[in-house]
Amino acid sequence: MMDFLYDLVQCLVALAAIAFIAVVLLAHVTAPMVDLTRHQQERTFPSSPGELALLPSLHDPASRELTVVVPAYNEELRMPSMLDEAMDYLETRQKRQPSFTYEVLVVDDGSSDKTTQVALQYTKKYGADKVRVLTLVKNRGKGGAVRMGTLSSRGRLILMADADGATKFADFEKVEAALEDISPKPDNMAITCGSRAHLEQDSVAQRSVFRTFLMYGFHFLVWFFCVRGIRDTQCGFKLFTREAALKTFSSLHVERWAFDVELLYIAQCFKIPIAEVAVNWTEIEGSKLVPVWSWLQMGRDLVIIRLRYITGAWKLESPRKTD
């Protein structure tokens, strides 16, 4: 009997080892490379009725104080309130502080609704120097949309802000102040992340035990495989210096929901300082995330991200211009 159990354990260990090796090999051979290519239509933006202008490059010197990148996928209904709040804040600040210059760059991630048309109404109202719309030919995912917008930014600082307006836009001043407080900034690189971690206990009280288990499981996987020291990696309100954005987004591979984690993993690999700041956040109806399924997908992605860097399938890239 003991011999049988011993043989069984050996077989199970061998099968587990084979399965692990198979997963590592699969993660390695299926690893996509950094894709910075653009369709011809993604090189321009509507500058006036019937006119197109070339988008700038993140490699160029900054010509604005702030760029706000807004990834948007089928957001014709939720985006207007977010843009109204953002434009009110930005216009008020510019009147109060004339040296403050900005642009808002809405990136339509291959929407099937009227997201582009809605955004262009703000271009018409405020001018194409302040509100620009980049429409992607096909859906890339939130990470892909944020990257395409970031690589077309003119700002000294670059803010990633979700189109649903879940984070109060005036909290930009909080992440801005935290960014300025970071010292030293190696090669002027620094990042601040808006955080909902202070709201976690309230959210736990409203969740089922199973969803709470998945949430904490995801947090553990983030900590174990990728990012240490950041309690909320997924809040869609992050501020980058131009130099930090160029360094991190040039190496980004993941284009869907787990892109935030890889982005912060890359930043920590490059030893870019990161601060976390509590922000006012309200859940907005209409989220594209399916809680249980999306968390499971992101958990899988975290394991794959780590494996692909460990095996050398993915490497940290030097910044290069998009094609």
N, C-alpha and C positions, 0 to 999 in steps of 0.2 A: 504493500500500500504506500509506504513512504517513497519507494522508488518511483511509483506511478506519479505521485504528487511532485516529486523532484523533477521528473521529465516534463510534466505539464507546465511547471513554473518556467523551466528552461525554454519550452516552446513559446510560451506567452511573452517572455522577455525578448526572444529572437524575433517574434512577429512585431512586437512594439518597436524594436530597433529598425526592422525593415520598413515599417510604416513611417517612422520618423525620417529615415533616409529618403524615402519616396517623396514625402512632403517637402523636404529641403530641396531635392532635385527639381520637383515640379515648380516650386516657388522661384528657383533660379532660372530655369529654361523658359518660363512664361513671363519673366519680368519685362514690362515695357520700358523703353528708354524715355528720357526727357523729350517731350514733344513741344517744341517752340515754333513749329511751322504755322503759318496763317494762310487761309484762303485769300484770294485776291480781294474779295469784298470785305475782309476783316482788316484791311490796311487803311481804310478810310472811314470818315464819319460825315454825316450831313452837316455842312457848315452854314448853309442857307437853302431856301427852297430851290431844289433842282441842282444844287452844287455840292460837290464832295471835296474834302480836304484830307491830306495824308495825316495819319496819327503820328504823334511824336514817339520817341523811344526813351525808355528808362535810362539808357546809356548816355543820353544828352544831359547837359547841366540843368538843374532845376530852374524853372521860370515862374513858379507859383509857390506860395507858402504851404498850401495844403491841397492834396487831391483826395477826394472821397470816392472810393470804388464801391459801387453798388451792384452786386451780382443779382440778376433777376430772371427767374424762370416762371412763366405764366403768372405774373404778378400785377396784372392790370387793375385788380381790385384793391390789393393791399398797399401797393407802392405809393399812390398819391398822398396818403396821410403821412408817410415817412418822408417823402420829398418836400411836402409843405413844411413840416417841422424842421427839416435840415436847412432848407433855403431861408426860412425865417431866421434861424439862428445865424447862419453864415452872412446874410445880408445885414443883420443888426450888428454883428461883430465888425464887419467891414466899415460900416458907418462910424462906429465907435473907435475903430482902429484902422485908419485909411491904408496903412502899410500892409495890412492883412489881405492877401490875395488867395483865391481859391478856385477850384474847379470841381464839379461833380461829374463822374464818369459812370453812366449806367451801362452795364454789360448785359444785354439780352442774350440769355444762354439757349438760343434756338427755340424760343417760345412758340406755341401754337395759337396764342391769343393776341391781344393788342398791346402787349407790353411796350414794344418799340414806339408805337403811335402815341401811347400815353406819355412816355418819357420825352418824346419830341415836342409835346406841348410845353414842357418846361424849357426846352431849348428856344422855342418861339417866344416865351415870356421873358427869359433872362438873357438870351443870347448864347451862341455856340461857344463863346469864350469861357462861359461859366458852367454850362450844362452840355455835355457831349454824350452821344449815344453810340455805342459799339454793338452791332448786331452780329452774333456768331451764326455761321451758316448751319451748323448742327449743334446739338446739345453735347457739351463736354462734361458737364457736372459743375457743381459750385466751385470746386478748387480750380478747374480749368478756366472758368469765367473770371474768377478773382485774379488769376495769373495774367490772363490776356489784358485785363484792365490795368493791373499794376504795371505791366511792361509798356503801357501806353500813357503813363502818368507824367505830369509836369511838376508835381509837388516836391518840396523839400521834405515834407512829411506826407505819408500815405496812410489813410484810414480806410480799413475794410469795415463796411457797415451793411447789415442785412436789409433787404428791401421791405421786410414786414414791420420795421420800426419798433421791434420789441425792446431795444435799448433806447433810453431817453437820449436824444442827440446832444443835448447840452452837456452830457457827461463826457463829451469830447474834451472839455477843459480838465477833467480829472485825469484822463489818460495822457493828455498833453503835458500837464504839470509833472506827472510821474516820469514821463520820458525825459523831460528837461532835468529832472533831479538825478537821473542815473549818471554816475560818475565813477570811474572814467568810462568813456565810450570809445572802445578800440576802433580806429579807422572810422570814427563817427557812426558806429553801428549800435543800435539799441531798439528794443521792442517793448511795448506795453500791451497787456491783455486785459480787456474788460472781463470781470469775473462775476459769476452768479453764485459762487460758493457760499456766500453769507445767507443765501436763500434756501440752502439745501435742506435744513431741518423742516421748514414749512412744506417743502415739496415732498419730503418723505412721508409726512403726515397725510398727504392727499393721495399717495400712490398705494397700489396693492403690494403685498409682500413680495410677489414674484417680480414686479417691475423694479422695486427697490433693490432686490437681489441683483438684477441685471445691471442696474445703475452702478452699484458698488463694485460689481464684477468688472465692468468696463473701466472704472477708475483704477482698479488694481492692475488691469492689463496695461493701461497707459503708463502707470508708474513702473511696472515690472519690465516692460519691453522697450519703452521709448523715452518718456519725458518725466523727469524728476523735478519736484519743487513747484509745479504749477497745478493748482487744485482744479481749475476749470479751463480745459484746453479748447472747448467747443463753442464758447461764446463768440458770436460773429461780430465782435467789436474790438478790432486790434489796430494798433498804431505802430508804424515802422518809420525809422529814418530812411531816406532814399537809399543810402548805402546798404542798410540791412535788408531792405526789400530786394535789391538787385542780387545780393549774395544768396539769399534764401530761395527766392522764387526761381532762380536759374537752375537750382538742383531739384526742384519739386517734381515728383513722379505721379503721386496720387492726385486724381482730378475730381474725386467724389467726396463723400462725407468725411472720411478720415484724413483729408488733406491738412487740416489744422495740426494734427498730431505730428505728421511728417515734417511740416513746416517748422514747428518748435523743436523737433528732434534735430533737424538740420542746424537750426540756430544754436542749440546747445553744443553740437559737434564743432561749430565754428567759434564757440565761446563768446557768442553775442549775448550781452546782458539782457535779461528779461524781467520786467516788473509786472505784478498783477494788482489790479485796482478794482475794488467793488463798484458796480454800476447799478443803476436803477433799471430793472428788467421786468417786463410784463409778458406773459404768454399770449400770443396772438393766434386766433383761429385761422386754420388754413395751412398749417405746416405741411411740408412735403415729406417729413420724416414719419415713418410708421414705427412707433416706439420700440416694440419688441424686436421686430425683424431688422430694423436699422441698427439697433445696438449689437445684435448678433453679427451682422455684416461688418460693422466697424471693429468688433472684437477680432473677427477673422483677419481683417485688413491690418490690424496692429501686429499680429503674429507674422504676417507676410512681410510687412515693412521691415521688421527687425531681421528676419531670415535673409531677405534680399540684400541688406547692407552687410550682414555678417559674411555671407557667401561671396560678396564682391560683385553680385549681379548689378547692384546699384552703387554708384560712387558719387561723392560730392563733386559737383561740376564747377568749373570756372565760368563766371558770367560771360555770355556771348549774345550777340544780337539775334533777334528772331528773323527767320527767313520770310 
